[in-house]
Amino acid sequence: MMERAYAPYSHFPVGVAGLVDDGRVVAGCNVENAAYGVALCAECGMVSELHATGGGRLTAVYCVGGDGLPLMACGRCRQLLWENGGPTCLVMTPEGVLPMSQVLPQAFGPDNLTLGGPRA
């Protein structure tokens, strides 16, 4: 997937693949934009493919840069992985395979939105 990245500004291609609980593999690559702040990380594309192809839960994710080595997801993407894989989703990191509960400890998620009770 990193070979399909659109990275004309940073020249830093990123590719990611995720295993879904139903056996599918979803993938993504980074897509840059001249307005740098609206670039899309590879994980964004992967999560979009997850939902576009039927949803489900991510069980394992592996993200690499142009050199083929594992990359740690940025903060926004850690949140995406948490919400779409949960605490047990396994992530390849530069330090080896870790569950999301270690990649994003004390994560904020959908359960936190119900703590205040129903909203009027």
C-alpha positions as CSV (number, residue, x, y, z in Angstrom):
1,M,0.0,0.0,0.0
2,M,2.8,2.4,0.7
3,E,3.7,2.3,-3.0
4,R,0.2,3.7,-3.7
5,A,0.6,6.6,-1.3
6,Y,0.2,10.1,-2.6
7,A,3.1,12.0,-0.9
8,P,4.4,14.6,-3.2
9,Y,5.2,17.1,-0.4
10,S,6.8,15.0,2.4
11,H,8.0,12.2,0.2
12,F,7.1,9.9,3.1
13,P,4.9,7.2,1.8
14,V,2.9,5.2,4.4
15,G,0.9,2.0,3.9
16,V,-1.2,0.1,6.4
17,A,-3.2,-3.1,6.4
18,G,-5.6,-4.4,9.0
19,L,-7.2,-7.8,9.7
20,V,-10.9,-7.7,10.4
21,D,-12.8,-10.0,12.7
22,D,-14.5,-11.6,9.7
23,G,-11.2,-12.5,8.0
24,R,-11.2,-9.6,5.5
25,V,-8.0,-7.5,5.1
26,V,-8.5,-3.7,4.7
27,A,-5.7,-1.4,3.7
28,G,-4.9,2.3,3.2
29,C,-2.2,4.7,2.3
30,N,-1.5,8.3,3.1
31,V,-2.9,11.0,0.8
32,E,-1.3,14.4,1.1
33,N,-2.8,17.7,0.1
34,A,-1.3,21.1,-0.7
35,A,-3.2,22.4,2.4
36,Y,-1.1,20.2,4.7
37,G,-3.6,20.1,7.6
38,V,-6.1,18.2,5.6
39,A,-3.8,15.3,4.5
40,L,-5.1,11.8,5.3
41,C,-3.1,9.3,7.2
42,A,-3.0,5.7,5.9
43,E,-5.0,4.6,8.9
44,C,-7.8,7.0,7.8
45,G,-8.0,5.3,4.4
46,M,-8.0,1.8,6.0
47,V,-10.8,2.7,8.4
48,S,-12.8,4.2,5.5
49,E,-12.3,0.9,3.6
50,L,-13.4,-1.0,6.7
51,H,-16.7,0.8,6.9
52,A,-17.2,1.0,3.1
53,T,-16.9,-2.8,2.8
54,G,-19.2,-3.8,5.6
55,G,-17.8,-2.7,8.9
56,G,-16.6,-5.1,11.6
57,R,-13.8,-4.8,14.1
58,L,-10.0,-4.6,13.5
59,T,-8.1,-7.4,15.2
60,A,-4.6,-6.6,14.0
61,V,-2.9,-3.7,12.2
62,Y,0.5,-3.2,10.6
63,C,1.6,0.2,9.4
64,V,4.9,0.8,7.5
65,G,6.8,3.7,6.0
66,G,8.8,3.8,2.8
67,D,11.6,1.8,4.3
68,G,9.3,-1.0,5.2
69,L,9.8,-0.6,8.9
70,P,6.8,-0.4,11.3
71,L,5.5,3.0,12.2
72,M,3.7,4.1,15.3
73,A,0.3,5.6,14.5
74,C,-0.1,9.3,15.2
75,G,-2.5,10.4,18.0
76,R,-5.5,10.9,15.7
77,C,-4.9,7.5,14.1
78,R,-4.5,5.8,17.5
79,Q,-8.0,7.0,18.3
80,L,-9.3,5.6,15.0
81,L,-7.7,2.3,15.8
82,W,-9.1,2.3,19.3
83,E,-12.7,3.0,18.1
84,N,-12.5,0.4,15.3
85,G,-10.5,-2.3,17.1
86,G,-10.8,-1.7,20.8
87,P,-8.3,-2.5,23.6
88,T,-7.4,-6.0,22.3
89,C,-6.6,-5.0,18.7
90,L,-2.9,-5.9,18.1
91,V,-0.7,-3.3,16.6
92,M,2.8,-3.8,15.2
93,T,4.9,-1.0,16.6
94,P,8.6,-0.2,16.4
95,E,8.9,-2.0,19.8
96,G,7.0,-5.1,18.6
97,V,3.4,-6.2,18.7
98,L,1.3,-4.4,21.4
99,P,-2.4,-4.4,22.2
100,M,-4.2,-1.0,21.8
101,S,-4.6,-0.9,25.5
102,Q,-0.8,-0.3,25.7
103,V,-0.6,1.9,22.6
104,L,-3.4,4.2,23.8
105,P,-3.7,3.8,27.6
106,Q,-6.6,5.4,29.3
107,A,-8.3,5.8,25.9
108,F,-11.4,7.9,25.4
109,G,-14.1,6.0,23.5
110,P,-17.8,5.6,22.9
111,D,-18.3,4.3,26.5
112,N,-17.1,7.7,27.8
113,L,-20.0,9.4,26.0
114,T,-22.6,7.6,28.0
115,L,-21.1,8.4,31.4
116,G,-23.1,11.7,31.7
117,G,-26.4,9.9,31.0
118,P,-28.8,10.5,28.2
119,R,-28.6,13.9,26.5
120,A,-31.6,16.0,25.9
